Amino acid sequence: MSRSAHPAGPRHADVWPEGHYSAPPADLNALDPKVWAQTVTRTGTGEVSVGGIGVAALAEEFGTPAYFVDETDFRARARAWRTAFGHDADVFYAGKAFLSRAIVRWLHEEGLNLDVCSGGELTTALSAGMPADRIAFHGNNKSTDEITQAIESGVGRIVLDSFQEIVRVAHIAQSLGKRQRVQIRVTVGVEAHTHEFIATAHEDQKFGIALADGQAAEAVRRALTLDGLELIGIHSHIGSQIFDMAGFEVAARRVVALLAAVRDEHGVELPEIDLGGGLGIAYTSDDDPREPHEIAKALGEIVTRECEAAKLRTPRISVEPGRAIVGPTAFTLYDVGTIKPLEGLRTYVSVDGGMSDNIRTALYDAEYSVALVSRTSEAEPMLVRVVGKHCESGDIVVKDAFLPSDLAPGDLIAVPATGAYCRSMASNYNHALRPPVVAVRDGEARVIVRRETEEDLLRLDVG
Ligand SMILES: *Cc1c(COP(=O)(O)O)cnc(C)c1O
């Protein structure tokens, strides 16, 4: 069907207006399994369900907007990573993608480790029973209190991010009478093909110590002389939402080259390397993410090959997927409010949330999909922009998508793949109440993070 042939919805004389979208999907009622969580399906009535519960009942019980996480899918993805990397490697879930105590328990039960990057994340992890030695502590500006808390609680590793931090962590460890296991985070000089704000291994940014100019080698030299530190390895994280394995190959090669240089200079073979996270997921049907077993195989082969060439023992590998585990497991459910057709442009569909529950579209120009989930429709597709209720014209949830042209206030729509970096980046802008996270599994739904209340807002406002 040509774009100009659509009779319904606002349309241009000849073409759909400019945007990220391609043509409307052949079937607006279809749910692409690439972007929806495993147990999401349409029931006989046309309503969408997750974990065996229909969205109307979920909206009725928990309200909207709300995030629904498919626990079966989360556990399956965690397990797939664990299994793919086997016993010679460790999988650290990146807690910043989304962290709650239930998530920590699921990870613990599925045999994963955990990355944290603040005192708050560390406290959450410990309070839910994650053993400290399975926690890695990250961050480019850890406070003295955070470093002390991490060392006292016995975290398995601290990832050192600067020359000052090498000294600071060594000093605090020593004053606590401890020797802290650490890795040094290096920037390998790779430009990941992703948005600038989420690419982290090129040199002009705040994270890590550059391999170039021998800086990382100097960091190793210093760390090896300090009694408070046990240097166990080198860490590299090249960015996020990456599909191309080439960046990881270059990173692995350069990290192994550093291990060889360290061996040559100090006679020490560092036993571990961490290749970070950043594996992409499908936000729309156009994205084709890699499976964990493909990633594990590719990384394992590169590291083994490079180590053989350098005559090094193969180090223990760790990886840190966040988005790739939690991202696809959740969707955000919204109630449709105002619908505003703009002739020749598109139809603006306002929902009861917005940039306070999903900032990624405004922040990174992220793309999302959307579907009508409370019913099916045979109406013609209309080009829509799903927007929130905040006082910003940039308050966009889904920039370009198609919904049926009979969409009406009171319909429920859902945005899939919102498990990562949505609730964890949620704000109270306009004194919005941050939505709950509800876990659904085998016909049961339970709140794992409750909805904020106006009392919560007033409790902080002590003036
Ligand atoms: C953000 C981050 C991750 C996780 O990134 P994803 O894109 O969610 O996989 C892993 N490691 C480090 C150091 C990070 O900063």
Ligand as a Chemical Component Dictionary entry (heavy atoms), coordinates in Angstrom:
data_LIG
# 
_chem_comp.id                   LIG 
_chem_comp.type                 NON-POLYMER 
_chem_comp.pdbx_formal_charge   0 
_chem_comp.three_letter_code    LIG 
# 
loop_
_chem_comp_atom.comp_id 
_chem_comp_atom.atom_id 
_chem_comp_atom.alt_atom_id 
_chem_comp_atom.type_symbol 
_chem_comp_atom.charge 
_chem_comp_atom.model_Cartn_x 
_chem_comp_atom.model_Cartn_y 
_chem_comp_atom.model_Cartn_z 
_chem_comp_atom.pdbx_ordinal 
LIG C1 C1 C 0 25.244 1.436  31.654 1  
LIG C2 C2 C 0 26.326 0.451  31.881 2  
LIG C3 C3 C 0 26.093 -0.892 31.604 3  
LIG C4 C4 C 0 24.798 -1.403 31.045 4  
LIG O1 O1 O 0 24.496 -0.881 29.805 5  
LIG P1 P1 P 0 23.263 -1.503 28.981 6  
LIG O2 O2 O 0 23.214 -0.691 27.759 7  
LIG O3 O3 O 0 22.058 -1.344 29.833 8  
LIG O4 O4 O 0 23.577 -2.940 28.741 9  
LIG C5 C5 C 0 27.106 -1.792 31.857 10 
LIG N1 N1 N 0 28.290 -1.385 32.374 11 
LIG C6 C6 C 0 28.533 -0.090 32.653 12 
LIG C7 C7 C 0 29.843 0.287  33.223 13 
LIG C8 C8 C 0 27.572 0.861  32.421 14 
LIG O5 O5 O 0 27.828 2.148  32.688 15 
# 
loop_
_chem_comp_bond.comp_id 
_chem_comp_bond.atom_id_1 
_chem_comp_bond.atom_id_2 
_chem_comp_bond.value_order 
_chem_comp_bond.pdbx_ordinal 
LIG C1 C2 SING 1  
LIG C2 C3 SING 2  
LIG C2 C8 DOUB 3  
LIG C3 C4 SING 4  
LIG C3 C5 DOUB 5  
LIG C4 O1 SING 6  
LIG O1 P1 SING 7  
LIG P1 O2 DOUB 8  
LIG P1 O3 SING 9  
LIG P1 O4 SING 10 
LIG C5 N1 SING 11 
LIG N1 C6 DOUB 12 
LIG C6 C7 SING 13 
LIG C6 C8 SING 14 
LIG C8 O5 SING 15 
# 
